[in-house]
Amino acid sequence: MSNFKATVFKEAEEVERIEREEVEVIGDTIDESLKLAARHFGKEIYQLDYEVLERGKKGLFFSEPYRIRVFPASLEDNLDDLRELDKKLSDGSGKLISKDLQNLLTPKDVDAWVCIKYYRHGLYMKYHPPIGNGKIISTQEVNRQLGLRGLNTLKESDISKFLNENSGEFVRFGDSKLKVFHDATVKIELSDDRMKAFATFYPPKASGKDLELSDFIYELKKEDIGYGIKEDVIKDMIENELYEETIVVAAGEPPVHGKNAQIVYHVRTEKKVTLREDSSGKVDYKDLDLIENVVVGQLLAEKIPAEKGKYGRDLFNSVLDAKDGLDVVLQQGKGTILSEDKSKLTAEVNGQVVFAEGKLSVETVYRVSGDVSMKTGNITFLGSIIITGNVEDNFQVKASGHVEIYGTVQKASIEADGDIIIRQGVTGRGEAKIESTTGNIVSKFLQDAVIITDKDVIVQEVIMNCDVSAGGKIVCKGKKANIIGGKLKAGVLIAAKNIGSPSNPTTELIVGVNPKFIKQIEEFQKKILDTKDSLDSLSKTYKTLKARQESDPEGFSEDHLSYSKKLESGVKKLEKRISEYNVEIQKINEQMETVGDQGKVFFEKKMFGGVSVRIKNAEPYKVKNEIQSKTLFLSEGKIQMKPFSDPDSEKPSGRRVSKKPTTNVGSSDVSEKES
């Protein structure tokens, strides 16, 4: 797909919208467009809002970009979103915004408390002040809690000083007295795999001492535990007095076995039929998605290397072995490139990716043995296609290379970038379409079909009731070689043995006018119209802003002046763009003038009534009575006739015209010989 360069410009419909800046962005996806706009505004993507002006389309050979209008999201929009959330969460009461949200942002009310610890080396207390509207703690309450622990009470003046200073640390209040069997205790238990140690903490009895971290560690060491001790967990148990709860206080580190190397495929390795539904729920049984196309340089697969194992340790510091991951080999198939480190596989050519015998290959030719039918579904391939049978009604074949069909094409569609060769012919019944972008179209016969190519159309027998457009030649040359009915347009010449028939069907021939040039002119004219619409909009805004500057120069701020200059620059750029489009149209017209003068029509035997011939812009020549063996050409702005001459013997001036392509039997290659 072509890369579209994102263009960004400011636009305003009225002066009052100056404060609101908008940009139009063109990009392959909405995500890419928003990233460009975010970089332009200097904002995050979530701070932007957008409106889709033109939705992009993705195709096999051509794509169209997205065009969106992007603008900063207003603060009011964000508040609306919050209010909407409030309605959903609190039935529109407003509680989430006014009250509940405030409670989430501020701590809840917590009463003051004192942590009392009675260690072998003394009595310690730590003060936790109230939070929010929590209650304070009195000196009497502190003494009451000391009494509950069986400890001596303290002077109220000492407690008051302790509370007022609020150091946030443990403060010592005298020595401790030993009282056997009243101290806090801890029970240690081990898991069967020797990887976890559990501790259950029991409170001290009256006047008994609290356990310290060193006491806990000592109990663990008695069990020979020397690895993975969780000191932070033990400190939390002690300080928050988590009594009679069984908690993991030590844990070993299990071994981690290394992961095996693996191949990650970025394409399908199994071809499964996938049926898709359209918006109305209908399933297209022709679109079976059996071919996966890849392009040059596309990543097909990559190897994730094996990982080394990581040794573990149990609670007793014994080493636990770990296994390293096993390696695998990323295999290289035909049409692929393997990186030097053998970790990445990419496509060397455009084509179909095939997975067989454990490796990926890219095939540049896709062969269909038999008909294109319900069995195969529609075919889309980035390469050349060979079909040994027919293409049945209502099926599609698309290729980025050549297409060669051994049978007939029925009411179907064939598209290719290269040559299209149809050995038996086309019976289109008014609905077949054969189109080549840069190649020739070669067929035994063409009937009731639309034929389009930038190069030549070569037919062996008959072209009947077809709409044919060729940038080069339309040649019908064989035993019959008749053109009957329809409309044929060629840039260089049209040649056949007989044109028309005794029944005088309407047959219109136009030469000297390249359909490709006409299409290019139409595209440029559309661009001019679109650009003029944008120019009118910017010009109106610019003129309004200039009028305001002239009427109120003092109220015209620096921002207004800067915006006015940008509008002026935008107007000049659009005017220049329109001028460039007109120059391109003029160049194409000049090319058409040169080529058109050489346009000719050749018929070796007869041209019948009902045939109309137009060369370049000359007055059409309408045949009323049968004419014998002539060449029609343009001279002094009028269509003239001369005796028939072989088209291959013509030597046109100013342009090299390719001769009839030759088709090799059994090959899809078509070559041209320059005269």
ZAMARNU-274494 format. One record per residue (C-alpha): z, y, x; residue in one letter. Coordinates in steps of 0.02 Angstrom, whole numbers, padded with zeros to 5 digits, always signed. Layout:
// residues N
ZYXA
...
END
This chain:
// residues 675
+00000+00000+00000M
-00040+00173+00061S
+00104+00283+00116N
+00115+00443+00017F
+00188+00593+00107K
+00321+00673-00004A
+00284+00854-00047T
+00425+00969-00099V
+00408+01143-00174F
+00514+01257-00284K
+00461+01310-00455E
+00538+01422-00591A
+00478+01457-00767E
+00577+01616-00790E
+00683+01735-00688V
+00845+01676-00770E
+00820+01504-00691R
+00819+01568-00513I
+00994+01502-00484E
+00938+01328-00533R
+00823+01260-00398E
+00702+01120-00441E
+00586+01019-00333V
+00445+00901-00371E
+00440+00749-00258V
+00302+00621-00235I
+00349+00453-00160G
+00318+00265-00166D
+00482+00234-00261T
+00612+00337-00356I
+00741+00290-00224D
+00630+00357-00082E
+00596+00517-00182S
+00782+00547-00215L
+00822+00523-00030K
+00692+00657+00016L
+00762+00775-00117A
+00941+00745-00058A
+00889+00790+00120R
+00804+00947+00053H
+00956+01005-00049F
+01084+00949+00081G
+01175+00847-00051K
+01218+00667-00089E
+01105+00571-00209I
+01245+00557-00339Y
+01252+00748-00345Q
+01070+00757-00406L
+00987+00731-00574D
+00802+00696-00603Y
+00662+00680-00730E
+00513+00561-00708V
+00348+00657-00726L
+00227+00517-00678E
+00278+00336-00662R
+00210+00247-00508G
+00105+00090-00514K
+00089-00050-00388K
-00074-00143-00367G
-00149-00267-00248L
-00271-00146-00167F
-00224+00024-00235F
-00057+00101-00285S
-00003+00261-00368E
+00158+00353-00318P
+00301+00414-00425Y
+00312+00601-00462R
+00484+00661-00514I
+00570+00829-00541R
+00740+00836-00453V
+00879+00964-00475F
+01065+00975-00431P
+01180+00903-00565A
+01289+01043-00636S
+01479+01042-00632L
+01479+01045-00822E
+01380+00882-00821D
+01516+00801-00714N
+01652+00865-00832L
+01555+00797-00980D
+01552+00626-00895D
+01741+00634-00870L
+01768+00684-01051R
+01659+00540-01107E
+01764+00422-01001L
+01920+00496-01082D
+01851+00458-01255K
+01819+00278-01208K
+01990+00251-01129L
+02102+00351-01245S
+02006+00368-01409D
+01965+00549-01374G
+02148+00604-01370S
+02131+00693-01204G
+02280+00598-01132K
+02186+00531-00983L
+02139+00705-00921I
+02295+00801-00968S
+02437+00677-00939K
+02395+00500-00885D
+02285+00559-00743L
+02425+00673-00681Q
+02546+00526-00682N
+02424+00426-00577L
+02418+00566-00448L
+02607+00598-00436T
+02747+00470-00400P
+02850+00405-00543K
+03034+00453-00560D
+03144+00352-00441V
+03335+00366-00428D
+03419+00392-00259A
+03496+00239-00176W
+03583+00186-00016V
+03537+00033+00087C
+03696-00047+00159I
+03686-00164+00310K
+03838-00248+00386Y
+03792-00317+00556Y
+03900-00397+00690R
+03893-00233+00786H
+03945-00122+00641G
+03917-00050+00467L
+03752+00044+00440Y
+03686+00143+00293M
+03516+00223+00256K
+03491+00353+00119Y
+03337+00352+00005H
+03332+00518-00090P
+03273+00530-00272P
+03087+00546-00315I
+03025+00658-00454G
+03159+00678-00587N
+03262+00532-00520G
+03452+00541-00520K
+03553+00585-00366I
+03686+00466-00301I
+03869+00516-00291S
+03994+00481-00153T
+04095+00379-00278Q
+03943+00268-00314E
+03920+00235-00128V
+04102+00182-00111N
+04085+00073-00266R
+03938-00019-00187Q
+04037-00041-00025L
+04176-00118-00128G
+04058-00238-00212L
+04008-00299-00038R
+04193-00325+00004G
+04187-00184+00133L
+04311-00045+00163N
+04275+00119+00076T
+04237+00278+00174L
+04297+00457+00164K
+04200+00553+00033E
+04174+00697+00157S
+04088+00576+00279D
+03978+00507+00140I
+03936+00682+00078S
+03885+00736+00254K
+03778+00578+00270F
+03689+00614+00107L
+03659+00798+00146N
+03589+00766+00320E
+03466+00635+00250N
+03404+00581+00422S
+03293+00443+00352G
+03369+00322+00479E
+03511+00198+00477F
+03678+00283+00520V
+03824+00185+00595R
+03993+00195+00506F
+04115+00096+00615G
+04139-00079+00681D
+04128-00242+00586S
+04260-00377+00567K
+04219-00560+00585L
+04241-00667+00430K
+04181-00845+00453V
+04061-00924+00324F
+04038-00760+00230H
+03882-00699+00323D
+03705-00699+00254A
+03605-00855+00296T
+03424-00909+00307V
+03344-01079+00282K
+03186-01122+00380I
+03061-01256+00321E
+02896-01310+00401L
+02734-01368+00319S
+02673-01543+00355D
+02526-01479+00458D
+02645-01374+00566R
+02545-01217+00524M
+02670-01122+00413K
+02856-01083+00419A
+02945-01036+00256F
+03109-00940+00251A
+03232-00927+00107T
+03356-00783+00128F
+03531-00795+00053Y
+03647-00643+00032P
+03814-00622+00119P
+03976-00654+00026K
+04112-00523+00010A
+04139-00435+00178S
+04007-00547+00257G
+03878-00480+00380K
+03691-00454+00349D
+03562-00542+00455L
+03462-00443+00582E
+03285-00472+00645L
+03356-00554+00800S
+03453-00676+00691D
+03293-00726+00602F
+03201-00747+00766I
+03343-00853+00833Y
+03333-00970+00684E
+03144-00987+00711L
+03166-01022+00896K
+03290-01161+00853K
+03142-01247+00767E
+03035-01220+00925D
+02923-01098+00831I
+02842-00985+00960G
+02678-00926+00883Y
+02627-00824+00732G
+02797-00749+00689I
+02777-00611+00557K
+02904-00482+00610E
+02847-00354+00481D
+02875-00480+00341V
+03048-00522+00406I
+03095-00337+00420K
+03039-00310+00241D
+03145-00458+00182M
+03297-00388+00269I
+03280-00207+00218E
+03233-00241+00037N
+03357-00385+00022E
+03232-00511-00043L
+03362-00644-00073Y
+03325-00821-00130E
+03136-00799-00117E
+03037-00922-00013T
+02920-00822+00099I
+02801-00868+00240V
+02877-00791+00398V
+02766-00876+00529A
+02590-00945+00523A
+02480-01031+00649G
+02297-00989+00672E
+02182-01129+00613P
+02029-01168+00717P
+01863-01094+00657V
+01717-01211+00681H
+01557-01121+00729G
+01422-01106+00596K
+01262-01203+00627N
+01105-01103+00663A
+00998-01081+00508Q
+00823-01025+00462I
+00815-00887+00331V
+00645-00886+00244Y
+00583-00721+00173H
+00442-00808+00079V
+00441-00953-00043R
+00440-01126+00035T
+00415-01212-00134E
+00276-01168-00256K
+00350-01171-00431K
+00256-01115-00585V
+00336-00954-00650T
+00288-00896-00824L
+00320-00712-00864R
+00343-00631-01032E
+00272-00460-01073D
+00364-00326-01172S
+00315-00409-01336S
+00380-00579-01282G
+00209-00658-01253K
+00186-00773-01104V
+00030-00757-00996D
-00012-00937-00952Y
-00150-00878-00835K
-00030-00787-00717D
+00050-00939-00635L
+00100-00851-00472D
+00050-00999-00364L
-00014-00897-00216I
+00103-00796-00105E
+00009-00664-00007N
+00072-00588+00155V
+00008-00447+00265V
-00005-00425+00453V
+00166-00398+00532G
+00264-00455+00379Q
+00426-00547+00422L
+00409-00727+00362L
+00567-00807+00429A
+00708-00775+00551E
+00833-00883+00641K
+01019-00846+00625I
+01091-00912+00790P
+01231-01040+00796A
+01407-00975+00818E
+01535-01034+00945K
+01695-01109+00878G
+01859-01015+00891K
+02011-01113+00952Y
+02167-01112+00845G
+02355-01128+00878R
+02495-01207+00778D
+02672-01139+00760L
+02722-01225+00923F
+02582-01137+01020N
+02480-01297+01040S
+02293-01270+01055V
+02186-01337+00911L
+02007-01382+00959D
+01855-01303+00872A
+01674-01362+00866K
+01525-01254+00912D
+01384-01238+00784G
+01225-01341+00805L
+01059-01259+00851D
+00893-01271+00756V
+00715-01227+00808V
+00607-01099+00715L
+00435-01180+00717Q
+00274-01079+00731Q
+00123-01118+00622G
-00058-01059+00623K
-00085-00874+00591G
+00093-00825+00639T
+00180-00742+00787I
+00347-00802+00858L
+00452-00669+00945S
+00497-00690+01129E
+00676-00736+01088D
+00608-00863+00961K
+00712-00786+00822S
+00580-00700+00711K
+00417-00764+00638L
+00290-00635+00574T
+00115-00645+00500A
-00028-00625+00624E
-00160-00602+00486V
-00172-00559+00303N
-00179-00713+00194G
-00086-00849+00099Q
+00077-00915+00169V
+00091-01105+00167V
+00247-01210+00206F
+00212-01385+00268A
+00297-01507+00387E
+00440-01387+00415G
+00337-01238+00473K
+00252-01086+00399L
+00067-01048+00420S
-00044-00907+00357V
-00215-00959+00291E
-00353-00826+00283T
-00464-00928+00166V
-00403-00998+00001Y
-00507-01144-00065R
-00507-01194-00249V
-00574-01370-00272S
-00647-01362-00446G
-00640-01230-00581D
-00530-01077-00600V
-00447-01126-00763S
-00277-01156-00843M
-00242-01276-00701K
-00253-01141-00567T
-00216-00983-00667G
-00275-00814-00608N
-00301-00801-00419I
-00251-00653-00311T
-00266-00677-00123F
-00257-00568+00033L
-00404-00651+00117G
-00565-00740+00068S
-00582-00863-00078I
-00703-01010-00097I
-00717-01086-00271I
-00815-01249-00281T
-00828-01246-00471G
-00842-01114-00609N
-00734-00967-00661V
-00695-00996-00844E
-00674-00869-00984D
-00538-00735-00971N
-00481-00778-00794F
-00467-00660-00646Q
-00506-00683-00461V
-00454-00547-00337K
-00475-00552-00148A
-00458-00433-00002S
-00597-00527+00089G
-00754-00617+00025H
-00773-00723-00132V
-00897-00867-00140E
-00919-00961-00304I
-01024-01120-00306Y
-01037-01127-00497G
-01055-00994-00632T
-00947-00849-00685V
-00917-00843-00871Q
-00827-00706-00969K
-00715-00670-00818A
-00669-00538-00689S
-00707-00550-00501I
-00644-00417-00380E
-00659-00415-00190A
-00658-00295-00044D
-00796-00395+00041G
-00953-00488-00017D
-00961-00582-00182I
-01082-00729-00186I
-01112-00822-00350I
-01228-00968-00321R
-01268-01010-00501Q
-01251-00841-00586G
-01155-00743-00717V
-01156-00771-00906T
-01038-00634-00955G
-01068-00618-01143R
-01033-00431-01126G
-00859-00450-01050E
-00884-00507-00870A
-00849-00385-00728K
-00900-00412-00546I
-00841-00277-00425E
-00845-00262-00235S
-00768-00116-00141T
-00861-00126+00025T
-00973-00281+00011G
-01135-00343-00067N
-01150-00439-00230I
-01270-00587-00221V
-01308-00699-00371S
-01442-00815-00441K
-01445-00715-00603F
-01342-00585-00697L
-01327-00580-00885Q
-01221-00470-01001D
-01102-00409-00865A
-01038-00253-00777V
-01082-00253-00590I
-01009-00124-00469I
-01025-00108-00280T
-01039+00028-00148D
-01174-00075-00060K
-01317-00187-00123D
-01345-00302-00273V
-01464-00446-00231I
-01522-00562-00372V
-01643-00709-00361Q
-01704-00726-00540E
-01658-00602-00676V
-01544-00456-00719I
-01528-00453-00908M
-01431-00328-01015N
-01313-00278-00875C
-01230-00115-00823D
-01259-00112-00635V
-01198+00021-00512S
-01244+00005-00328A
-01220+00130-00188G
-01368+00052-00094G
-01505-00057-00171K
-01533-00163-00326I
-01660-00296-00279V
-01722-00436-00392C
-01836-00542-00284K
-01884-00722-00323G
-02007-00823-00426K
-01959-00734-00587K
-01871-00579-00522A
-01860-00484-00687N
-01752-00338-00743I
-01735-00338-00932I
-01628-00216-01032G
-01467-00129-00980G
-01430+00018-00867K
-01452+00010-00678L
-01397+00145-00555K
-01437+00135-00368A
-01415+00257-00226G
-01574+00204-00132V
-01696+00095-00230L
-01725-00029-00371I
-01853-00168-00348A
-01915-00315-00453A
-02074-00408-00500K
-02064-00357-00683N
-01960-00222-00763I
-01935-00232-00952G
-02021-00358-01065S
-02158-00364-01199P
-02023-00340-01333S
-01989-00167-01258N
-01797-00175-01242P
-01714-00014-01185T
-01702-00022-00995T
-01634+00130-00902E
-01658+00147-00713L
-01574+00286-00612I
-01601+00301-00424V
-01557+00431-00292G
-01384+00454-00365V
-01242+00361-00279N
-01110+00312-00410P
-00976+00322-00275K
-01018+00505-00242F
-01012+00544-00428I
-00840+00464-00441K
-00777+00563-00290Q
-00836+00726-00366I
-00748+00684-00530E
-00587+00647-00436E
-00594+00813-00343F
-00630+00907-00504Q
-00475+00828-00584K
-00370+00879-00432K
-00435+01057-00450I
-00382+01064-00633L
-00208+00995-00594D
-00185+01116-00449T
-00240+01263-00556K
-00105+01218-00685D
+00027+01223-00548S
-00047+01384-00479L
-00040+01469-00650D
+00144+01422-00670S
+00194+01485-00497L
+00088+01643-00515S
+00173+01690-00679K
+00346+01669-00602T
+00296+01766-00447Y
+00222+01911-00549K
+00379+01918-00659T
+00489+01925-00505L
+00382+02062-00425K
+00391+02165-00585A
+00580+02152-00584R
+00585+02206-00402Q
+00482+02361-00442E
+00584+02408-00596S
+00757+02374-00520D
+00746+02375-00330P
+00934+02400-00308E
+00976+02247-00413G
+00851+02140-00317F
+00962+02035-00202S
+00920+01950-00037E
+00913+01783-00128D
+00785+01855-00250H
+00683+01922-00104L
+00688+01754-00013S
+00637+01661-00170Y
+00495+01785-00200S
+00426+01753-00026K
+00432+01566-00052K
+00339+01584-00217L
+00208+01692-00132E
+00187+01560+00003S
+00170+01424-00129G
+00036+01523-00222V
-00065+01544-00061K
-00052+01358-00020K
-00115+01308-00192L
-00259+01432-00181E
-00305+01360-00011K
-00298+01183-00081R
-00419+01227-00222I
-00537+01304-00095S
-00531+01145+00012E
-00571+01037-00141Y
-00723+01145-00179N
-00783+01126+00002V
-00771+00937-00014E
-00871+00939-00175I
-01004+01045-00088Q
-01015+00920+00056K
-01037+00774-00064I
-01173+00867-00159N
-01264+00899+00005E
-01257+00714+00046Q
-01323+00672-00126M
-01467+00794-00102E
-01519+00710+00060T
-01506+00533-00006V
-01578+00572-00178G
-01747+00627-00110D
-01776+00450-00044Q
-01744+00361-00210G
-01885+00242-00264K
-01923+00111-00396V
-02037-00038-00351F
-02115-00164-00471F
-02239-00289-00402E
-02320-00342-00568K
-02278-00251-00731K
-02169-00116-00806M
-02160-00122-00996F
-02129+00005-01132G
-01948+00049-01168G
-01913+00078-00983V
-01843+00248-00929S
-01843+00299-00745V
-01745+00446-00674R
-01746+00491-00489I
-01613+00613-00432K
-01612+00761-00555N
-01795+00752-00604A
-01853+00739-00784E
-01844+00554-00835P
-02008+00459-00841Y
-02018+00358-01003K
-02141+00215-01009V
-02236+00194-01171K
-02375+00077-01119N
-02378-00065-00995E
-02405-00013-00812I
-02470-00123-00672Q
-02394-00140-00497S
-02331+00031-00440K
-02202+00122-00335T
-02115+00271-00415L
-02051+00408-00301F
-02000+00592-00305L
-02116+00728-00245S
-02093+00916-00271E
-01957+00884-00400G
-02065+00768-00507K
-02082+00580-00521I
-02246+00519-00447Q
-02332+00348-00436M
-02428+00258-00300K
-02489+00080-00276P
-02352-00049-00251F
-02287-00075-00075S
-02157-00198-00014D
-01986-00114-00013P
-01946-00198+00153D
-02094-00109+00234S
-02030+00065+00183E
-01964+00175+00324K
-01857+00309+00244P
-01815+00461+00348S
-01643+00535+00378G
-01548+00379+00326R
-01545+00198+00380R
-01562+00082+00232V
-01499-00096+00247S
-01618-00238+00213K
-01586-00383+00097K
-01434-00485+00151P
-01468-00664+00195T
-01355-00800+00128T
-01322-00952+00236N
-01308-01113+00137V
-01130-01176+00136G
-01059-01014+00203S
-00979-00863+00122S
-01044-00744+00256D
-01174-00612+00209V
-01261-00516+00350S
-01371-00362+00348E
-01523-00321+00457K
-01553-00137+00490E
-01736-00078+00479S
END
